[in-house]
Amino acid sequence: MRHADLVDNEEMLTTRLSLRRPTRADIGTIYRIHSDPRAYAHNPADALATRAEAEQRYQRWNEHWNQHGFGYWTVHDQLRTRQPLGFCGIKLMRLHDRTILNFFYRLDPLAWGNGVATEAATTVVNWATAHLPDHPIIARVRPDNVASLKVAARAGLRRAPHLDTDGEDGLDWILTSNWPHDAEPV
């Protein structure tokens, strides 16, 4: 799929959420969420210590959008506060010598427990399945992160133990959608 075909998806709407391409105005939210120990408890390597690190993270996200026409979206509550609740999206990366779509979400802990993660995750997975069908979608989840395992499963990803791998913060359980049945890791 060409980049031009994907540009219209810079904003997606659900019943109560707006997912839109991040802008520089989101750097404060990137920093706030990624510096909250509750939000990165299962992924300490993702912690940010300074606003400058949040700016660098935004730049990486923006470069991915510029190159590929998709990436991480900022999740907003469109019905009440319109405030950013966090981030959810996909990026291209490699896993077991295969180009995949790495699924990611990180929400403000104040947004936990009311279905926002599942609604955003399902929207992103459905979009990726429809627009990028040639790439498997994977989620890398720590085995003890029960909430993220549930969100990934509700979004349509299934556990694939044969793909598990070591991540920056320990063992990553892999959940996937669209992984070729004949493709085992090397």
Backbone torsions as a table, in degrees:
resi	resn	phi	psi	omega
1	MET	NA	136.2	180.0
2	ARG	-78.3	151.7	178.2
3	HIS	-54.8	-42.0	-177.8
4	ALA	-60.5	-28.5	-179.7
5	ASP	-73.0	-17.9	-173.6
6	LEU	-99.7	-14.8	-172.0
7	VAL	-59.0	-32.7	-178.4
8	ASP	-64.1	-10.7	-177.5
9	ASN	-97.6	24.7	176.5
10	GLU	-69.4	-15.0	171.9
11	GLU	-141.7	134.4	175.0
12	MET	-127.8	140.5	-178.9
13	LEU	-114.8	139.8	172.1
14	THR	-117.1	-170.8	179.4
15	THR	-55.5	-41.6	-177.0
16	ARG	-129.8	-1.7	-176.3
17	LEU	-119.9	153.6	168.3
18	SER	-119.9	125.0	174.8
19	LEU	-109.8	119.2	-177.7
20	ARG	-134.9	155.8	178.8
21	ARG	-57.1	133.1	178.8
22	PRO	-63.2	150.2	174.8
23	THR	-124.6	174.2	177.3
24	ARG	-56.7	-29.2	179.3
25	ALA	-63.7	-15.9	-179.6
26	ASP	-88.3	-3.8	-177.4
27	ILE	-58.8	-41.2	177.6
28	GLY	-60.4	-39.7	178.2
29	THR	-69.8	-39.4	175.8
30	ILE	-57.3	-47.8	-179.1
31	TYR	-65.0	-47.3	-177.3
32	ARG	-57.7	-47.1	-176.6
33	ILE	-74.5	-43.3	-176.7
34	HIS	-79.2	-1.6	173.3
35	SER	-108.3	1.5	178.1
36	ASP	-88.2	114.6	-176.8
37	PRO	-55.6	-27.8	178.0
38	ARG	-67.1	-35.6	-175.1
39	ALA	-75.3	-25.3	-179.4
40	TYR	-117.4	21.0	-177.1
41	ALA	-53.4	-36.6	-179.0
42	HIS	-91.8	-8.3	-178.5
43	ASN	-136.3	67.4	-177.4
44	PRO	-57.3	-27.5	179.8
45	ALA	-65.1	-18.6	179.7
46	ASP	-85.3	-4.3	-176.8
47	ALA	-63.6	141.5	175.2
48	LEU	-111.5	137.0	-180.0
49	ALA	-102.7	-21.3	-176.0
50	THR	-138.6	160.2	175.2
51	ARG	-64.6	-33.0	178.3
52	ALA	-60.4	-37.0	176.0
53	GLU	-65.8	-36.3	176.4
54	ALA	-65.6	-38.9	176.9
55	GLU	-63.3	-40.7	177.8
56	GLN	-64.8	-41.4	178.5
57	ARG	-62.6	-45.1	177.0
58	TYR	-57.7	-43.6	-179.8
59	GLN	-59.9	-42.5	177.6
60	ARG	-63.0	-44.0	179.0
61	TRP	-61.9	-44.2	-178.4
62	ASN	-65.9	-38.9	177.1
63	GLU	-62.5	-40.5	177.6
64	HIS	-61.4	-45.1	177.0
65	TRP	-58.8	-46.2	-178.2
66	ASN	-62.6	-37.2	-178.8
67	GLN	-78.4	-37.8	-167.7
68	HIS	-118.2	-13.6	179.1
69	GLY	80.1	13.1	175.7
70	PHE	-158.6	173.2	179.3
71	GLY	168.1	-135.7	177.1
72	TYR	-92.8	138.8	176.7
73	TRP	-105.3	150.3	170.0
74	THR	-85.8	129.9	-177.9
75	VAL	-95.0	123.7	179.2
76	HIS	-119.6	146.6	170.4
77	ASP	-82.2	108.2	-175.8
78	GLN	-86.7	-10.1	-176.5
79	LEU	-94.1	-33.7	-174.7
80	ARG	-112.0	-85.4	-169.7
81	THR	-87.8	-20.2	-173.0
82	ARG	61.6	10.4	179.5
83	GLN	-76.8	151.3	175.3
84	PRO	-68.5	132.3	-179.8
85	LEU	-101.6	-15.9	-178.2
86	GLY	152.7	-151.8	-172.6
87	PHE	-140.2	147.5	178.3
88	CYS	-154.6	136.6	178.7
89	GLY	174.1	-163.4	-177.7
90	ILE	-137.3	151.9	172.1
91	LYS	-142.4	152.6	177.1
92	LEU	-74.0	136.6	172.8
93	MET	-158.0	-177.0	-179.2
94	ARG	-112.7	139.6	172.7
95	LEU	-143.4	124.8	179.9
96	HIS	50.5	48.5	176.9
97	ASP	60.5	28.8	-179.8
98	ARG	-132.9	139.1	174.2
99	THR	-77.0	125.4	-176.5
100	ILE	-130.3	169.6	171.2
101	LEU	-102.4	110.2	179.0
102	ASN	-82.8	117.7	-179.9
103	PHE	-84.4	136.6	-176.6
104	PHE	-142.2	143.7	165.5
105	TYR	-151.2	146.4	174.4
106	ARG	-149.7	121.2	-177.3
107	LEU	-116.0	155.7	171.0
108	ASP	-59.4	131.6	179.5
109	PRO	-54.6	-25.3	177.3
110	LEU	-67.8	-16.6	179.6
111	ALA	-96.6	0.0	-178.0
112	TRP	-72.8	150.7	169.0
113	GLY	85.9	7.5	179.7
114	ASN	-126.3	21.4	174.6
115	GLY	85.2	1.0	-180.0
116	VAL	-61.3	-46.0	-178.5
117	ALA	-60.2	-45.7	-179.5
118	THR	-64.7	-41.5	-179.5
119	GLU	-65.0	-45.2	178.8
120	ALA	-66.6	-44.5	-178.1
121	ALA	-62.3	-44.8	179.6
122	THR	-62.3	-40.6	178.1
123	THR	-60.8	-46.7	-178.4
124	VAL	-67.2	-45.2	-179.4
125	VAL	-63.8	-42.6	178.0
126	ASN	-63.1	-41.1	178.4
127	TRP	-62.6	-47.7	-178.2
128	ALA	-63.7	-40.4	179.1
129	THR	-62.1	-40.3	-178.5
130	ALA	-76.4	-37.9	-171.9
131	HIS	-99.5	-20.7	-177.5
132	LEU	-133.6	54.8	-171.9
133	PRO	-66.1	-16.2	-179.0
134	ASP	-80.1	-6.2	-177.8
135	HIS	-115.5	129.4	172.6
136	PRO	-64.4	148.5	174.1
137	ILE	-103.8	132.4	176.2
138	ILE	-131.2	151.0	169.4
139	ALA	-120.8	132.7	176.1
140	ARG	-102.4	116.1	-173.2
141	VAL	-130.6	135.8	174.0
142	ARG	-66.4	140.1	-177.1
143	PRO	-56.0	-29.3	-178.6
144	ASP	-90.8	3.1	179.4
145	ASN	-91.2	75.1	-174.3
146	VAL	-59.0	-41.3	-178.4
147	ALA	-62.0	-44.4	179.9
148	SER	-68.0	-35.4	176.1
149	LEU	-60.9	-41.8	179.5
150	LYS	-66.4	-43.3	-179.8
151	VAL	-61.6	-46.8	-179.8
152	ALA	-60.4	-42.6	179.0
153	ALA	-64.8	-42.2	178.9
154	ARG	-64.9	-28.0	178.8
155	ALA	-82.1	-1.5	175.0
156	GLY	104.1	5.5	178.1
157	LEU	-89.5	146.6	-178.0
158	ARG	-122.6	145.4	-179.1
159	ARG	-60.5	135.1	179.4
160	ALA	-132.9	78.6	-174.6
161	PRO	-56.1	-30.0	179.9
162	HIS	-66.9	-12.0	179.6
163	LEU	-102.3	-6.2	-179.1
164	ASP	-50.5	145.7	-176.3
165	THR	-151.7	162.2	175.2
166	ASP	-78.9	130.1	176.3
167	GLY	-107.3	-174.5	-179.0
168	GLU	-62.0	-29.5	-175.4
169	ASP	-114.0	18.3	-179.4
170	GLY	123.9	-165.8	-178.0
171	LEU	-62.7	130.3	172.7
172	ASP	-102.5	120.1	166.8
173	TRP	-78.6	137.9	-178.9
174	ILE	-105.8	129.1	170.6
175	LEU	-115.2	142.2	-172.7
176	THR	-144.2	160.4	169.2
177	SER	-136.2	135.3	175.8
178	ASN	73.6	20.9	174.2
179	TRP	-75.1	129.0	-178.0
180	PRO	-59.7	132.9	-177.3
181	HIS	-63.7	-28.4	-177.8
182	ASP	-91.3	2.4	-176.1
183	ALA	-104.8	100.8	174.9
184	GLU	-96.8	151.9	177.7
185	PRO	-65.4	151.9	178.5
186	VAL	-90.8	NA	NA
